[in-house]
Each structure stands twice: as structure tokens, then as C-alpha cells.
Amino acid sequence: MTAMRDGGGLATVFGGSGFVGRHTVRALAKAGWRVRAAVRRPDLAGHLQPMGTVGQIHSVQANLRYPESVAAACAGADVVINLVGILAPSGNQSFEAVQAAGARVIAKAARQAGASRVIHVSAIGADRKSPAAYARTKAEGEAGMLEEFPDAIILRPSIVFGPEDAFFNRFAALAGMSPFLPLIGGGKTRFQPVFVGDLAAAIAAAAAGQGTPGRIYEIGGPEVLTFRQLLDKTQTWTERRRVYLPLPFWAAKLQALMTKPLPNALRPITVDQVRLLQRDNVVSEAAKKEGRTLAGLGVTAPHACGSIVPAYLERFKPRGQYSHYKG
């Protein structure tokens, strides 16, 4: 890492302006990298520049559906990092185009550009046989990545939490508007939430040379919690008391189908996401035994949800943010 600090190595980060991206850019800049954030809308990525020194971070236009733009973004990069992913398709941004074909395009461009390392962020549950298109295309993306760049390091995180997350914030907002919360599948699905800052630290460590080329790392936090336990904590941290509405998987899928005409931002859940909930989302025993975890990438003291989440959910309390100052 010191060498990169002295030499000012260049890291291209696809998806650098997103949730995981902004934390990754910050971690890389702190480690001394020059960072090129490859995004579809550079004009909306200005928030990244203050994370580094003058000229250390800049954004360029790139779209995974246009290989020429990807190649231009990879030119001269020492390390290429792919963080691009979607939770639901929208227009031309399909699972296949973004998560499957897109990963291969990035790996090919990185290889042709002479990059020394490629880090690809996938997801726990990636499986070509999964009934969920999200998980299938994540697996296809991994395969394409390794075919084009066999030494790529792949990180599979469980659900990622942090101030801008789409999990705790979503259910906290729902608890503020609805008298009940949906307990999909009885709330028994298990998760291993990982703090976005810890994931970013692991990515930066891999970029600096830690980790074994060609390996798949499974990234989870220090706690394994059920869906119900996560909702319980969300209610506690927002000082809400909502009734749980048990929703079998088939009923959740029916509800998702009924809301399909709505924009993704307004849909509570999609059929694909319900399918994902039918399978636990935790680090495997094999990954633990083989050291393919956060610890294997140098993150030995990951943050628990309780040390991070309450602070950014405070705004959802009945009396609003800073309510503890009001007595």
C-alpha cells in the first residue's frame, strides 16, 4: 500500500458514485490512489471529489452496454474495480446487460489495458441454478469475469448497511407510514449484514495486493440475524411499534406481481427479491475454513449493526431527528 501511496497508482472504479462506490472511492483515496470513477452520469458524481486531494479523484462517462466507453475508462489503470449492480431491471438496464454481460466487458477491457488487478463485487447467493434472475446473472458475471481475467478477486457480500442503504432505511420509512410491517416467509431468512465501510476497506486491501488472485471471498459482518430480528432492531432504533403481518412467500410474490406496473422506487418488493428471500444469505462454512472472508482481506474487527445503524435511523423517530435533545 505504501508503494501505491508513493507512486500514485490509478484505480478505475465502475459504479463509483453509488452506495458502495462512494465509500470505496474514499477508502482508495485515503490509501493514496488516484481514482477514476467510471459512471453513466459524471455530472452527478461531483460529491466524490471532496473525498480526496485536489485532482486525486475525477469522474468519466462509461456505460457497460457500450464497450468503447469501458475500454476508455480502463486505459492506463493499474487496478480496475467493478461495483455495478442493480436490484431490479429498468429499461435497457437489465440484469443480463449489467450484471452478466457487463462484468465480462469490464474484465476484457481491464486485461487489454494491462491492469495488474481486477476486483469484482458480486453477492452471496450467486448461483446459475437460482430461480432468481438477480442471483443467476451475478453468477454469470463471475464466470465471465474469471474467463476474461482469471486472476480477478471476487467479493460476495451479504446485505450491505450504511447511511445510504436500501434495507434499514426502507423498512424504517415503511414503519413510519404503515401500521404493520410485512413478515415475508415468517421472517426466518438469515442474513449476515456487513458495514459498507468494512466492505470498502476489504476492496482497498485487495487493490493494494492482499487476497489470493482468482479466489471468491464471502463477505459478512459479525452477526447472523433473521429477517424478523432485523425488523425488530429497526423498530427499536426508530422507537416504533408496528404489528407484523405474516406473509407466506406465495402471497408476497402475488403482491409483487400486483405492484409490477409501478416504478421501482415505489415498489415495496419484486418477485425476484421474494425468491432471494427464500434462501439464507450468510457466509458459508467452506469460506470460513478456507479463510475466504473479511478477515482474509485484513478486516479483522468488522462493525456490528448496532454500532452504526441507530445514528442514521434517528431521523425516522416519531419526534424526528435530534429528538433526544428535546427531552
DAHU-V615670 format. One record per helix or strand. SS is the DSSP state (H for helix, E for strand). FROM is the first residue (numbers start at 1). LEN is the number of residues. If there is no record, write none. Layout:
# DAHU-V615670
ss from len
SS FROM LEN
SS FROM LEN
This chain:
# DAHU-V615670
ss from len
H 2 6
E 10 5
H 19 12
E 34 6
H 42 3
H 46 6
E 57 5
H 67 8
E 79 4
E 90 1
E 93 1
H 95 19
E 117 5
H 133 16
E 153 5
E 160 2
H 168 10
E 180 5
H 185 3
E 190 2
E 194 2
H 196 12
E 216 4
E 225 2
H 227 12
E 243 5
H 249 10
H 264 3
H 271 7
E 281 1
H 285 5
H 295 3
H 305 3
H 309 8
H 323 3
